[in-house]
Amino acid sequence: MKLLEDFRNLFTPKINLYLKEKEEQFKKIDKQATFLIKIIQEFIGRGGKRFRPAIFYYSYLTYSKKNLEKILKLSFVFELFHTFALIHDDIIDNSDLRRNKPTVHKQYDTATAILVGDLALMLADELFFTELGELKLDGERRTKAIRLFNLFKQEVLAGEYLDYKKTSRVYKIMELKTARYSFMRPAMMGFNLAEAPEKEILQWEKILREIGILFQIKDDFVGTFGDEKIIGKPIDSDIKEGKKTLITKEFLQRCNNKEKERLYSFFGKGKLRQEDFLWYKKLLFKYKIFNELKEQIIKNAEETEKKLDLYLSKKLLTELLKEILVEIVHI
């Protein structure tokens, strides 16, 4: 995965330097409170795919080579906001692990985690408006950049709420929480700043939505059938939390009333016996949900790659998205 790896190598030392500088600035407010910055540093330092900042960066780079230092710094916004979103999401779900380490509210306490998340959000906003001002955009592009940034934040919040309320609108949640948040909005912001042609932007938007939905289907898939050490969280967490995913939707459509009753006896209850989880997984194989979803992921990835080659070949962002598709089909 060359482009993504290259981006991570470029991104990591720069965001670490930025956070170190913020730590020094924070000392002027209060030395003890710099601990909040240190938690953000540690959290980001745990790793992560960096898809959002990479998609933003290469979306811009596909159409422009100007102001790359400022664009790279703007890409930090997506990682800082994602840090906020993950920390608060873990509080909402009462999760124990994130990236193979204790979640912030478990490692410290809930109040500290809320404040750390809030600070990450504040840093994202500060950085966005500071760097946007440095780019000296015309009024129309600046207005559009702000509108896209606000949509990026508000759509994922709406998706999180629908997820929390356990709505059965599975595809709407996937579009808001993943397709728009992780793929479409970062790219649209990059395209806007680079003044990409509108006709191509519309084509990108369709394909990015497809990849985002596919990415979430794969995430839900490995969240049930994957290796806990690789995904960094328990594979029974979605069932404990009562999350409506494509897997549970398919299961409920195929199971009988007795099986449905047993599922609801532990679904979303916060605790899960090993025997109940094994029973559930056994039925996922019985009803061919495992095989069908695996085949769907591979087939859809192949079809999307063909569309990229047909409509948007030889583009820098196309190559990045192909790398992401390879990771999606790696099951």
Buried (B, 14 or more C-beta within 10 A) or exposed (E): BEBBEEBBEBBBEBBEEBBEEBBEEBEEEEEEEBBBBEBBBEBBEEEBBBBBBBBBBBBBBBBBEEBEEBBBBBBBBBBBBBBBBBBBBBBEBBBBBBBEBBBBBBBBEEEBBBBBBBBBBEBBBEBBBEBBEEBEBEEEBBEBBEEBBEBBBEBBBBBBEBBBEEEEBBEBBBBBBBBBBBBBBBBBBBBBBBEBEEEBBEBBBEBBBBBBBBBBBBBBBBBBBBEBEEBBBBBBBBBBBBBBBBBBBBBBEBBEEEBBEBBEEBBBEEEBEEEBBEBBBEBBEEBEBBEEBBEBBBEBBEEBBEBBEEBBEEBBBBBBBBBBBEBBBEE
